[in-house]
Amino acid sequence: MTLAPARSQQSYRHEAFLWHDASDFTAGIVPFITDGLEAGEPVMVAVSAQHTKWLRDALDGQAGAEFVDIEELGRNPAQIIPAWQQFLNTRSGPVRGVGEPIWPGRRPEELVECQLHEALLNIAIDPETPFWLICSYDAVTLSPAVVEEAHRSHPVIVDAASYRGSAHYTGHAHVEEMFAAELTELVGPPIATVFTAHNVSRLYTYIKLELYVAGLPTGAAGDLAAATQQLALNSLQRGAAEVTVQMWSQPHA
């Protein structure tokens, strides 16, 4: 029998855990947490508030794991990888994580970003890092398409009865495919405004006001307006004669 290498010598592991009810969830995740803690490995658990309660109850007061509310952290899926990276940067040796970037009720636009996040995790973490990350998927409530996508973004699939490699995992190629995909088509005609080098200085104020009227907080409207203006300036500096900014109004989005 060939023994597995010591955890300190193991590489990055990214696994999807498919569960069906509360007992299934805790039976799979609690031993993963306790084994890590007993081995002296830092553990970060980024799941929903309800699932945090399930785990805390099952752990019965055993302390050590760091719990993060994924519904707060993951409102913008782009914040999740930096959070994992910060966790890794402030710890040494083998570490473990439990993530839940996709939960029932995610809007379609959020879902696409979450799936891109899962694919990017395969190239964002140094493969030599001894980081064992399990991503939780509610196989009952989430759609079959979401579960199927999990097979493409995780090298290993785990459930109550098995631990197996994913036959549909394609790694870096999957990331490239997602980036090359067409953006979701928006509904209705856009409001289009053209800016040139002569009036681009007005773009920031115009965008910020439109976003604020649409309901964004002042800070978020300012950040998005600044990013839009910088993109416009870059295009003009590289030779474009004009740039067109398009905005769609979707009140119930």
N, C-alpha and C positions, 0 to 999 in steps of 0.2 A: 504494500500500500504506500502511495506517495503522499506525504503529509503536506498540507498547505503551508506556504511560507509564513513567517511571523508577520503580524499585522504591520509592524514598522517597515516591512519589506514589500508589502502588497501595494499594488497600484490603485488608481482611482476606480471606484465601482459605482455605477449608476443603474439603479434597478427600479422597475415599476412593480408596485405591490397592489394586486387586484383583490378587493375584499367585498363581502356581501352583506354583512350586518355588524352590529357593535361588537359582539363576541369574536367574530372573525377578525375584525380590525385590531382589537386589543391582543388577541392571541398571536398575531403576527408582529405587532410593533413593540409590545412591552418587553418580550425577551431580547429583542434587538437593542432596546435602550438599556436594560439592566445588564446585559452582557458587556456592553460598552463601558458602563459606569464601573462595573466590577474589575474591568481591565485597565481602569484609569484613563479611559478615553473621553475627552469632552464630547457632549452630545447636544446638538441644537435641534429642537423640534418646532417646525413652522407649520402648524395646522390650524383649523378653525377652532373657535371657542368651544363648540360642542365636543369636538374630538379631543381637545385639550382636557376637558372635564373627564371624558372616558378614560384617558390615559392616567390622569392624576388619581382618579378613583382606583384604577387597577394597580397603580404603583403603591398605593396605600401609604403615602407619606414618605416614600423613598426619595430623597432629594438628590440633586446633582445635575439633572438635565436643564438646559436653558429653553424655556418655552417662548415662542413668538407668535403673535396673532397674524396668521397669513392673510386674513381678510383685510387687515390694515396694511401690512407690508406689501401685499400683492395686489392692492388696488391698481397700481401701475406695475404690470409684470416686469418691466425693465429694471425695477428696483431689487428683484429677487437675487439675481446673480451677484451684484455688488454686496448684498448682505451675506451670502455664503462666502464670498472672497474675504470680507472683513473678518468673519468668524475664523476662517483658515489662517489669516495673517496674524491673528492675535493668539493663536494656539500653536503648540509644537507637538510633533509626534502624530500618531494615528488619531483621527477624529471621525465622528459619525453624525449623520443628519437625517431628519425625516422632513420631507416637504409635501405640500399639497397645493400646487399652483392652480389646479383646476377643480372647482367645486360646482355643484348644481346651481344654476341661476346666472352663471357668467354670460354676459352679452356676447353675440357672435364676434364683435371686434376684439373683445378681451380674450376670447377663446383662441383666436388666431395668434395673438401676441404670446399667450401662455404656451401654445404649442411650439412657437418659434423659440421661446425661452428654453423649453425642454430640449430641443434640438441643439441649441447653442451651448447648453451645459456639457455636451460631449466634446466640445473643442475649447471651451473657456477655461476649464480646469486642467492644470498640468497633469498628464497621465501618470506621472511618477508620484503624485501626491497620494498618501495613504488616507484618502477620504472615501468613506463608504456612505453613499447617499441613496436613500429609499424614497421614492415618490408614491404617495398614496392615491389610489383611484377607486372611487365608489363604483364598482362594476354593475350595480343594480340601477342606480339613479342616473348616472351619466349615459349618454347615448352610445350605441355600438360604434359609431364613427369615431368618437373621442377615445374609446378603449382601443380601437384598431390603430389610431394614430400613436397611442402610447407604445405599441409594439414597434413602430418605426423609429421612435426617439429613445428607446431604452435597449441596451444590449442584452439585458436579462429581465425576464418576466417571472414574478413570484406570485403564487396564490396559496391557499390553504393546503393544496394537495401536491404542489410541484414547485420546482426551481429549475428553470430552463433558459437556454439562450433563445433570443428572438430571431426567428427566421426572416423577419422583415426589416431588421435593423440595417441601415446603410451609412451611419455615421456622418462624415463630412459631406458626402454627396447629398444627403437629405437636407442639410443646411443650405447648400447651394440651390437645391430645387425649391425650397421655400422662399428664398430671397428672389428667385427668378419668377415666382408666381405673380400673376396679375393681382392688383389691389382690388378689393371688393368694390363693385360699382355702386356709386351713391345714387340716391333717388332724387329726381327733380333737377331742374336747371340750376347751375351755379350762378352766383354773383361774381362776375369777372371784372377785375380792375387792372389796368396796364400801368406799369411804372417804368420810367427811364432814368438815366443818370441825372436828369434835371429835376425830377420830383421824388426820387426814391427816399429822400429825407423825411417825407410825409408818411411813408409806409408804416412806420412803427405806431404812430398815433392813430392812424386809420384802423389798423388791425386790432390794436388794443381796445379801442372804443367799440368796434363791432363785436368782439369776443365778450366784452363786459356786458353789452346789451343782450347778448345771447345767453348770459347767465353764469359765465365763468367768474370766479373771484378775481379781484384786482391783481393779485400776485401772479396767479396762473396765466391770466390774460397778458400781463406784461412779459412773462417768460416766453410764451409762445410767439408774441409779437416780435420780440427781440430775435428769436431764432429765425423767424420768417424774414425779417429784414436782413439778417446776416447772409442767409441763402441768396436773397436777391442781390445784395452787394457783391457776393462772390461771383454770381453769374455775369453781372455787368462788368466787373473787373477782368473777367476772362474773355470778354469780347461780345457778349450778347448786346443787341441793340435795345432790347426791352425785356421785361419779365411780366408775366401775367399771374396774378394771385386770384385763385378761385375759392369761393366759400359756399358751402351748401347749408341750408337751414333744415334741420331735422329736429323739430321740437320734442319728439317723444323718444329720441335716441338715448 
